[in-house]
Amino acid sequence: MKLYVCWGTFQTPRPGGHPCANAHKALREAGYEPEVTRVHGLGIGPIKMTGTPGRKEVQELTGQSVVPVLVTDDGEAIHDSKLVPEKYCPRRPVPPSSVE
């Protein structure tokens, strides 16, 4: 399993947390140890710096330069940071109701 991130897996003051950090944290909490690849550059917003080798690799995998991107052991590339925890990180079971 390989996780492509921008500059790292650290949190930022961004509301809701940084997508790369959120995806990495969700995978780790689910028990995965993804290989992390830093692609550098900038893939969104008015200024795009997508010419880095890592961003080009992400573009080849997904057709876009935005990260995070998770590549599973089966070779599936998931490029939506919200899908990483939904699809690959098990949810905690909801305890049964205590209604008698």
C-alpha positions in Angstrom: 0.0 0.0 0.0 1.4 3.4 -1.0 0.1 6.8 0.0 1.2 9.8 -2.1 1.1 13.0 -0.1 2.2 16.6 -0.7 5.0 17.6 1.6 4.3 15.4 4.6 1.7 13.9 6.9 1.7 16.7 9.5 -1.4 18.6 10.4 -1.9 22.3 9.5 -4.3 24.9 10.8 -6.6 24.3 7.8 -10.2 23.8 8.9 -11.0 20.0 9.0 -7.3 19.2 9.0 -5.0 18.6 6.1 -6.2 16.0 3.6 -2.8 14.2 3.4 -2.5 14.1 7.2 -6.1 12.9 7.6 -5.7 10.1 5.1 -2.4 9.0 6.7 -3.9 9.1 10.2 -7.0 7.1 9.2 -4.8 4.4 7.6 -2.6 4.2 10.7 -5.5 4.0 13.1 -6.9 1.2 11.0 -3.7 -0.7 11.4 -2.1 -0.1 8.0 1.5 1.1 7.5 1.5 2.7 4.1 4.6 3.5 2.2 4.5 7.3 2.1 5.8 9.1 -1.0 6.1 12.9 -0.9 5.4 14.4 -4.2 6.0 18.1 -3.4 4.7 20.9 -5.5 1.2 22.3 -5.3 -1.7 20.7 -7.0 -4.7 22.9 -6.3 -5.6 26.6 -6.2 -4.7 29.4 -8.6 -1.0 28.6 -8.5 -0.1 25.1 -9.6 3.3 23.6 -9.4 2.7 20.2 -10.8 6.0 19.5 -12.7 7.6 17.5 -9.9 8.3 13.8 -10.7 5.9 12.8 -7.9 3.1 14.9 -9.2 3.6 13.5 -12.7 3.4 10.0 -11.3 0.1 10.9 -9.5 -1.2 12.4 -12.8 -0.4 9.1 -14.6 -2.2 7.1 -12.0 -5.3 9.2 -11.6 -5.5 11.8 -14.4 -5.1 14.6 -11.9 -2.2 16.1 -9.7 -4.1 16.4 -6.4 -3.0 14.3 -3.4 -3.5 12.4 -1.3 -3.7 9.3 -3.5 -3.7 5.8 -2.1 -2.6 2.9 -4.2 -3.7 -0.4 -2.8 -1.7 -3.6 -2.9 -4.1 -4.6 -5.7 -3.0 -1.6 -7.8 -6.3 0.4 -7.3 -5.6 4.2 -7.1 -8.0 6.1 -4.9 -7.7 9.9 -5.2 -10.4 11.2 -3.0 -9.1 11.8 0.5 -12.6 11.2 2.0 -12.7 7.8 0.3 -9.5 6.5 1.9 -11.0 6.2 5.4 -14.5 5.2 4.1 -13.2 2.4 1.9 -10.1 1.1 3.6 -10.4 1.9 7.3 -13.0 -0.1 9.2 -15.5 1.8 11.2 -15.9 1.1 14.9 -19.0 -1.0 15.5 -21.9 0.7 17.0 -22.8 -0.8 20.4 -26.2 -2.5 20.5 -29.1 -0.5 22.1 -29.6 -1.1 25.8 -33.4 -1.0 25.4 -35.1 -3.8 27.3 
